Amino acid sequence: MLRAIHLPVRSVLRWKGRFSLARFFAMRRTRARLSLLDDHLLRDIGLTREEAAREAARCSWDAPRHWLE
């Protein structure tokens, strides 16, 4: 018997087009790369290592409201 796989993408698609699939993957990619930055690069953008780690750990569909408009 096959079981349904519940993916986060389903949640994104329920947002009635306000958040495109491309943005979802772009945010996932950006957050992953943020965790790879060196400390001096993080200082350049005004983040600490802890802030970068916290942002990188967020779910891909958890976007700031102004990104959804």
N, CA, C and O atoms as a GROMACS GRO file, in nm:
protein
  276
    1MET      N    1   0.084  -0.119   0.000
    1MET     CA    2   0.000   0.000   0.000
    1MET      C    3   0.088   0.125   0.000
    1MET      O    4   0.182   0.135   0.079
    2LEU      N    5   0.058   0.217  -0.087
    2LEU     CA    6   0.133   0.342  -0.093
    2LEU      C    7   0.080   0.441   0.010
    2LEU      O    8  -0.040   0.451   0.035
    3ARG      N    9   0.173   0.512   0.069
    3ARG     CA   10   0.133   0.614   0.166
    3ARG      C   11   0.167   0.751   0.108
    3ARG      O   12   0.266   0.766   0.037
    4ALA      N   13   0.087   0.847   0.139
    4ALA     CA   14   0.111   0.983   0.092
    4ALA      C   15   0.230   1.042   0.167
    4ALA      O   16   0.246   1.022   0.288
    5ILE      N   17   0.312   1.114   0.094
    5ILE     CA   18   0.426   1.183   0.156
    5ILE      C   19   0.388   1.330   0.168
    5ILE      O   20   0.353   1.395   0.070
    6HIS      N   21   0.394   1.378   0.289
    6HIS     CA   22   0.359   1.518   0.313
    6HIS      C   23   0.485   1.603   0.307
    6HIS      O   24   0.571   1.594   0.395
    7LEU      N   25   0.495   1.682   0.204
    7LEU     CA   26   0.612   1.767   0.184
    7LEU      C   27   0.578   1.911   0.217
    7LEU      O   28   0.463   1.954   0.203
    8PRO      N   29   0.677   1.987   0.260
    8PRO     CA   30   0.654   2.130   0.286
    8PRO      C   31   0.605   2.204   0.163
    8PRO      O   32   0.539   2.307   0.175
    9VAL      N   33   0.637   2.154   0.045
    9VAL     CA   34   0.597   2.220  -0.079
    9VAL      C   35   0.445   2.232  -0.086
    9VAL      O   36   0.392   2.330  -0.138
   10ARG      N   37   0.374   2.133  -0.033
   10ARG     CA   38   0.228   2.139  -0.033
   10ARG      C   39   0.178   2.262   0.042
   10ARG      O   40   0.083   2.327  -0.001
   11SER      N   41   0.242   2.294   0.154
   11SER     CA   42   0.204   2.413   0.230
   11SER      C   43   0.227   2.539   0.148
   11SER      O   44   0.145   2.631   0.149
   12VAL      N   45   0.338   2.542   0.078
   12VAL     CA   46   0.371   2.658  -0.004
   12VAL      C   47   0.268   2.675  -0.114
   12VAL      O   48   0.222   2.786  -0.140
   13LEU      N   49   0.230   2.566  -0.179
   13LEU     CA   50   0.136   2.574  -0.290
   13LEU      C   51  -0.003   2.616  -0.245
   13LEU      O   52  -0.082   2.665  -0.326
   14ARG      N   53  -0.035   2.597  -0.118
   14ARG     CA   54  -0.166   2.638  -0.067
   14ARG      C   55  -0.174   2.789  -0.044
   14ARG      O   56  -0.282   2.839  -0.011
   15TRP      N   57  -0.068   2.861  -0.060
   15TRP     CA   58  -0.068   3.004  -0.033
   15TRP      C   59  -0.128   3.084  -0.148
   15TRP      O   60  -0.107   3.205  -0.156
   16LYS      N   61  -0.201   3.020  -0.235
   16LYS     CA   62  -0.276   3.084  -0.343
   16LYS      C   63  -0.190   3.172  -0.432
   16LYS      O   64  -0.230   3.283  -0.469
   17GLY      N   65  -0.073   3.122  -0.467
   17GLY     CA   66   0.012   3.192  -0.564
   17GLY      C   67   0.089   3.309  -0.510
   17GLY      O   68   0.163   3.373  -0.585
   18ARG      N   69   0.075   3.340  -0.381
   18ARG     CA   70   0.148   3.456  -0.329
   18ARG      C   71   0.296   3.427  -0.314
   18ARG      O   72   0.377   3.520  -0.307
   19PHE      N   73   0.332   3.304  -0.311
   19PHE     CA   74   0.471   3.266  -0.290
   19PHE      C   75   0.505   3.158  -0.390
   19PHE      O   76   0.462   3.044  -0.374
   20SER      N   77   0.580   3.190  -0.490
   20SER     CA   78   0.605   3.096  -0.599
   20SER      C   79   0.703   2.986  -0.556
   20SER      O   80   0.780   3.002  -0.461
   21LEU      N   81   0.698   2.878  -0.627
   21LEU     CA   82   0.786   2.766  -0.600
   21LEU      C   83   0.932   2.807  -0.620
   21LEU      O   84   1.021   2.759  -0.549
   22ALA      N   85   0.956   2.894  -0.714
   22ALA     CA   86   1.093   2.941  -0.739
   22ALA      C   87   1.147   3.016  -0.618
   22ALA      O   88   1.263   3.000  -0.582
   23ARG      N   89   1.064   3.098  -0.556
   23ARG     CA   90   1.108   3.171  -0.437
   23ARG      C   91   1.135   3.075  -0.322
   23ARG      O   92   1.229   3.095  -0.244
   24PHE      N   93   1.054   2.971  -0.311
   24PHE     CA   94   1.073   2.870  -0.208
   24PHE      C   95   1.213   2.810  -0.219
   24PHE      O   96   1.286   2.803  -0.120
   25PHE      N   97   1.250   2.766  -0.340
   25PHE     CA   98   1.380   2.704  -0.358
   25PHE      C   99   1.493   2.805  -0.346
   25PHE      O  100   1.601   2.771  -0.298
   26ALA      N  101   1.471   2.928  -0.389
   26ALA     CA  102   1.572   3.033  -0.375
   26ALA      C  103   1.600   3.062  -0.228
   26ALA      O  104   1.715   3.080  -0.188
   27MET      N  105   1.495   3.066  -0.147
   27MET     CA  106   1.514   3.092  -0.005
   27MET      C  107   1.587   2.975   0.061
   27MET      O  108   1.673   2.996   0.146
   28ARG      N  109   1.552   2.855   0.022
   28ARG     CA  110   1.619   2.737   0.077
   28ARG      C  111   1.768   2.739   0.044
   28ARG      O  112   1.853   2.710   0.128
   29ARG      N  113   1.799   2.774  -0.080
   29ARG     CA  114   1.937   2.781  -0.126
   29ARG      C  115   2.013   2.893  -0.054
   29ARG      O  116   2.127   2.875  -0.012
   30THR      N  117   1.950   3.008  -0.040
   30THR     CA  118   2.013   3.123   0.025
   30THR      C  119   2.043   3.094   0.171
   30THR      O  120   2.151   3.126   0.220
   31ARG      N  121   1.948   3.035   0.240
   31ARG     CA  122   1.969   3.005   0.382
   31ARG      C  123   2.078   2.900   0.400
   31ARG      O  124   2.154   2.906   0.496
   32ALA      N  125   2.087   2.804   0.310
   32ALA     CA  126   2.193   2.703   0.319
   32ALA      C  127   2.329   2.768   0.299
   32ALA      O  128   2.425   2.735   0.368
   33ARG      N  129   2.338   2.860   0.205
   33ARG     CA  130   2.466   2.928   0.178
   33ARG      C  131   2.504   3.023   0.290
   33ARG      O  132   2.623   3.045   0.315
   34LEU      N  133   2.407   3.080   0.356
   34LEU     CA  134   2.434   3.171   0.468
   34LEU      C  135   2.509   3.098   0.578
   34LEU      O  136   2.598   3.156   0.641
   35SER      N  137   2.476   2.974   0.601
   35SER     CA  138   2.544   2.898   0.706
   35SER      C  139   2.688   2.866   0.671
   35SER      O  140   2.765   2.827   0.758
   36LEU      N  141   2.727   2.883   0.544
   36LEU     CA  142   2.864   2.852   0.501
   36LEU      C  143   2.957   2.973   0.501
   36LEU      O  144   3.077   2.958   0.479
   37LEU      N  145   2.903   3.092   0.527
   37LEU     CA  146   2.986   3.213   0.522
   37LEU      C  147   3.086   3.218   0.638
   37LEU      O  148   3.059   3.170   0.748
   38ASP      N  149   3.203   3.276   0.610
   38ASP     CA  150   3.304   3.297   0.714
   38ASP      C  151   3.260   3.410   0.806
   38ASP      O  152   3.172   3.489   0.773
   39ASP      N  153   3.323   3.416   0.924
   39ASP     CA  154   3.287   3.519   1.022
   39ASP      C  155   3.309   3.660   0.969
   39ASP      O  156   3.228   3.748   0.997
   40HIS      N  157   3.416   3.684   0.892
   40HIS     CA  158   3.440   3.819   0.842
   40HIS      C  159   3.334   3.860   0.739
   40HIS      O  160   3.298   3.977   0.731
   41LEU      N  161   3.283   3.765   0.662
   41LEU     CA  162   3.175   3.796   0.567
   41LEU      C  163   3.044   3.822   0.641
   41LEU      O  164   2.966   3.909   0.602
   42LEU      N  165   3.020   3.747   0.746
   42LEU     CA  166   2.900   3.772   0.828
   42LEU      C  167   2.905   3.911   0.890
   42LEU      O  168   2.804   3.981   0.896
   43ARG      N  169   3.023   3.950   0.938
   43ARG     CA  170   3.037   4.086   0.994
   43ARG      C  171   3.007   4.191   0.888
   43ARG      O  172   2.948   4.295   0.918
   44ASP      N  173   3.047   4.165   0.763
   44ASP     CA  174   3.022   4.260   0.654
   44ASP      C  175   2.873   4.283   0.632
   44ASP      O  176   2.832   4.394   0.597
   45ILE      N  177   2.792   4.182   0.653
   45ILE     CA  178   2.647   4.198   0.634
   45ILE      C  179   2.574   4.222   0.766
   45ILE      O  180   2.451   4.228   0.769
   46GLY      N  181   2.650   4.235   0.874
   46GLY     CA  182   2.591   4.273   1.002
   46GLY      C  183   2.525   4.160   1.078
   46GLY      O  184   2.430   4.183   1.153
   47LEU      N  185   2.575   4.037   1.062
   47LEU     CA  186   2.519   3.923   1.134
   47LEU      C  187   2.626   3.855   1.218
   47LEU      O  188   2.744   3.855   1.182
   48THR      N  189   2.584   3.798   1.329
   48THR     CA  190   2.674   3.716   1.409
   48THR      C  191   2.660   3.572   1.362
   48THR      O  192   2.568   3.538   1.288
   49ARG      N  193   2.751   3.488   1.405
   49ARG     CA  194   2.745   3.346   1.370
   49ARG      C  195   2.614   3.284   1.421
   49ARG      O  196   2.554   3.202   1.352
   50GLU      N  197   2.570   3.323   1.541
   50GLU     CA  198   2.447   3.269   1.599
   50GLU      C  199   2.324   3.312   1.520
   50GLU      O  200   2.233   3.232   1.497
   51GLU      N  201   2.321   3.438   1.478
   51GLU     CA  202   2.208   3.486   1.397
   51GLU      C  203   2.202   3.415   1.262
   51GLU      O  204   2.094   3.380   1.214
   52ALA      N  205   2.318   3.393   1.202
   52ALA     CA  206   2.322   3.322   1.074
   52ALA      C  207   2.276   3.177   1.090
   52ALA      O  208   2.203   3.125   1.005
   53ALA      N  209   2.318   3.113   1.196
   53ALA     CA  210   2.278   2.974   1.221
   53ALA      C  211   2.127   2.966   1.245
   53ALA      O  212   2.061   2.873   1.198
   54ARG      N  213   2.074   3.062   1.319
   54ARG     CA  214   1.929   3.064   1.347
   54ARG      C  215   1.850   3.086   1.217
   54ARG      O  216   1.748   3.021   1.195
   55GLU      N  217   1.897   3.175   1.134
   55GLU     CA  218   1.829   3.201   1.006
   55GLU      C  219   1.839   3.080   0.913
   55GLU      O  220   1.742   3.045   0.846
   56ALA      N  221   1.955   3.016   0.909
   56ALA     CA  222   1.974   2.899   0.823
   56ALA      C  223   1.887   2.782   0.868
   56ALA      O  224   1.850   2.698   0.786
   57ALA      N  225   1.856   2.775   0.996
   57ALA     CA  226   1.775   2.664   1.049
   57ALA      C  227   1.625   2.684   1.027
   57ALA      O  228   1.547   2.591   1.048
   58ARG      N  229   1.584   2.804   0.986
   58ARG     CA  230   1.441   2.828   0.965
   58ARG      C  231   1.389   2.745   0.848
   58ARG      O  232   1.464   2.710   0.758
   59CYS      N  233   1.262   2.716   0.851
   59CYS     CA  234   1.199   2.641   0.742
   59CYS      C  235   1.196   2.725   0.616
   59CYS      O  236   1.186   2.848   0.622
   60SER      N  237   1.203   2.660   0.503
   60SER     CA  238   1.208   2.731   0.376
   60SER      C  239   1.082   2.812   0.347
   60SER      O  240   1.089   2.914   0.279
   61TRP      N  241   0.970   2.768   0.396
   61TRP     CA  242   0.845   2.840   0.370
   61TRP      C  243   0.820   2.950   0.471
   61TRP      O  244   0.722   3.024   0.458
   62ASP      N  245   0.907   2.964   0.571
   62ASP     CA  246   0.894   3.068   0.672
   62ASP      C  247   0.962   3.194   0.620
   62ASP      O  248   1.080   3.218   0.646
   63ALA      N  249   0.886   3.274   0.546
   63ALA     CA  250   0.942   3.392   0.481
   63ALA      C  251   0.893   3.521   0.549
   63ALA      O  252   0.784   3.524   0.605
   64PRO      N  253   0.974   3.625   0.544
   64PRO     CA  254   0.927   3.754   0.592
   64PRO      C  255   0.805   3.799   0.512
   64PRO      O  256   0.794   3.770   0.393
   65ARG      N  257   0.715   3.871   0.576
   65ARG     CA  258   0.591   3.911   0.512
   65ARG      C  259   0.616   3.994   0.386
   65ARG      O  260   0.544   3.980   0.287
   66HIS      N  261   0.717   4.083   0.388
   66HIS     CA  262   0.741   4.167   0.269
   66HIS      C  263   0.790   4.086   0.149
   66HIS      O  264   0.784   4.137   0.037
   67TRP      N  265   0.836   3.965   0.168
   67TRP     CA  266   0.873   3.880   0.055
   67TRP      C  267   0.750   3.820  -0.013
   67TRP      O  268   0.757   3.778  -0.128
   68LEU      N  269   0.641   3.818   0.058
   68LEU     CA  270   0.519   3.757   0.006
   68LEU      C  271   0.435   3.853  -0.076
   68LEU      O  272   0.338   3.812  -0.139
   69GLU      N  273   0.471   3.978  -0.075
   69GLU     CA  274   0.389   4.080  -0.145
   69GLU      C  275   0.442   4.108  -0.283
   69GLU      O  276   0.385   4.190  -0.355
   0.00000   0.00000   0.00000
